[in-house]
Amino acid sequence: MNDIIVKTVARILIPFIQLYGIFIMLHGHVSPGGGFAGGAMIGTSFVLYTLVFGIDKSKKKFSERVSEYAESGGILLYIALGLIGIIMAGSFLTNIDAGFPKGTPGSMFSGGMIPLLMIGIGIKVASTFITLFHTLIEEEEA
């Protein structure tokens, strides 16, 4: 796409979309949203980047290798937190019994391990969005 207005607006909006996606991801346990919704927003911002600037520039920002590591890292974080629950309290994903602090109700740090789980889910969802979109674009070009 060679439209200077679309490129300028995308450059301005994409960081705000990603920031809002992170906010939704981290506050999912105290407000509507969570890891899936925040990850979908972040992944969609990269889809917008791909549509506006092209697949080649997008792959420089978020390569296939980075995507593979992000997908694996997100699920490994989730599993690791679950295993901490097994080790500390005897049940997968045990939260308070595993020693995670409750925090002050309504604050960002009030969910024990839940915000950490949301980060893992968000990373997995965002990287899957990006990988699927890049795969579809490459198949269309072939």
C-alpha positions as CSV (number, residue, x, y, z in Angstrom):
1,M,0.0,0.0,0.0
2,N,1.5,3.4,-1.0
3,D,-1.0,5.7,0.7
4,I,0.9,8.1,3.0
5,I,-2.2,8.9,5.1
6,V,-2.9,5.2,5.9
7,K,0.7,4.6,6.8
8,T,0.9,7.7,9.0
9,V,-2.3,6.8,10.8
10,A,-1.2,3.2,11.3
11,R,2.2,4.3,12.7
12,I,0.3,6.5,15.2
13,L,-2.4,3.9,16.1
14,I,-0.5,0.7,16.4
15,P,1.5,1.5,19.6
16,F,-1.8,2.6,21.3
17,I,-3.6,-0.6,20.2
18,Q,-0.7,-2.7,21.6
19,L,-0.6,-0.7,24.8
20,Y,-4.4,-1.1,25.3
21,G,-4.0,-4.9,24.5
22,I,-1.4,-5.1,27.3
23,F,-3.7,-3.2,29.6
24,I,-6.7,-5.6,28.8
25,M,-4.4,-8.6,29.3
26,L,-3.1,-7.5,32.7
27,H,-6.4,-6.3,34.1
28,G,-8.5,-9.3,33.0
29,H,-9.0,-10.6,36.5
30,V,-10.6,-7.4,37.8
31,S,-12.4,-6.2,34.7
32,P,-13.7,-7.6,31.4
33,G,-11.0,-8.9,29.1
34,G,-8.0,-11.1,29.9
35,G,-5.3,-13.0,28.1
36,F,-7.3,-13.9,25.0
37,A,-8.8,-10.5,24.4
38,G,-5.6,-8.7,25.0
39,G,-3.6,-11.1,22.9
40,A,-6.2,-10.8,20.1
41,M,-5.7,-7.0,20.2
42,I,-1.9,-7.2,20.1
43,G,-2.1,-9.8,17.3
44,T,-4.5,-7.7,15.3
45,S,-2.2,-4.7,15.6
46,F,0.5,-6.8,13.8
47,V,-2.1,-7.8,11.2
48,L,-2.7,-4.1,10.6
49,Y,1.0,-3.6,10.3
50,T,1.2,-6.4,7.7
51,L,-1.7,-5.0,5.7
52,V,-0.3,-1.5,5.6
53,F,3.5,-2.0,5.3
54,G,3.6,-5.5,3.7
55,I,4.7,-8.9,4.7
56,D,8.4,-8.3,4.3
57,K,8.5,-5.4,6.7
58,S,6.2,-7.3,9.1
59,K,8.5,-10.3,9.2
60,K,11.4,-8.0,10.1
61,K,9.4,-6.8,13.1
62,F,8.0,-10.3,14.1
63,S,9.9,-13.1,12.4
64,E,8.8,-16.7,12.2
65,R,11.5,-17.6,14.7
66,V,10.3,-15.0,17.2
67,S,6.7,-16.2,16.6
68,E,7.8,-19.8,17.3
69,Y,9.5,-18.8,20.5
70,A,6.5,-16.7,21.6
71,E,4.0,-19.4,21.0
72,S,6.1,-22.0,22.9
73,G,7.0,-19.5,25.6
74,G,3.4,-18.5,26.3
75,I,2.2,-22.1,26.8
76,L,5.4,-23.0,28.7
77,L,4.7,-20.1,31.1
78,Y,1.2,-21.4,31.6
79,I,2.3,-25.0,32.3
80,A,5.1,-23.8,34.6
81,L,2.7,-21.9,36.7
82,G,0.5,-25.0,36.8
83,L,3.4,-27.1,37.9
84,I,4.2,-24.6,40.7
85,G,0.7,-25.3,42.0
86,I,1.3,-29.1,41.9
87,I,4.7,-28.8,43.6
88,M,3.6,-26.3,46.3
89,A,0.0,-27.4,47.0
90,G,-0.7,-30.6,45.2
91,S,-3.1,-29.3,42.5
92,F,-2.5,-28.0,39.0
93,L,-2.9,-24.2,38.9
94,T,-3.5,-23.9,42.6
95,N,-3.4,-20.2,43.3
96,I,-3.4,-19.0,46.9
97,D,-2.5,-22.4,48.4
98,A,0.7,-22.4,46.4
99,G,1.9,-19.2,48.1
100,F,0.9,-16.6,45.6
101,P,-0.2,-13.4,47.5
102,K,-3.8,-12.4,47.4
103,G,-3.1,-8.7,47.3
104,T,-5.7,-5.9,47.7
105,P,-9.0,-6.8,46.1
106,G,-9.6,-4.7,42.9
107,S,-6.0,-3.9,42.3
108,M,-3.8,-5.3,39.5
109,F,-1.9,-7.5,41.9
110,S,-5.0,-9.0,43.6
111,G,-5.3,-12.3,41.6
112,G,-2.3,-14.2,42.8
113,M,-1.0,-16.1,39.7
114,I,-3.9,-15.1,37.5
115,P,-2.2,-12.0,35.9
116,L,0.8,-14.2,35.1
117,L,-1.5,-16.8,33.5
118,M,-3.1,-14.0,31.4
119,I,0.3,-12.9,30.2
120,G,1.1,-16.5,29.0
121,I,-2.3,-16.8,27.3
122,G,-1.9,-13.3,25.7
123,I,1.5,-14.1,24.3
124,K,0.2,-17.4,22.8
125,V,-2.9,-15.8,21.3
126,A,-1.0,-12.9,19.8
127,S,1.7,-15.0,18.2
128,T,-0.9,-17.5,16.9
129,F,-2.8,-14.6,15.3
130,I,0.3,-13.4,13.6
131,T,1.5,-16.8,12.5
132,L,-1.9,-17.7,11.0
133,F,-2.2,-14.4,9.2
134,H,1.3,-14.6,7.7
135,T,0.6,-18.2,6.6
136,L,-2.6,-17.1,4.9
137,I,-0.9,-14.2,3.1
138,E,2.0,-16.4,1.9
139,E,-0.4,-19.0,0.6
140,E,-2.3,-16.3,-1.3
141,E,0.8,-15.0,-2.9
142,A,2.0,-18.4,-4.1
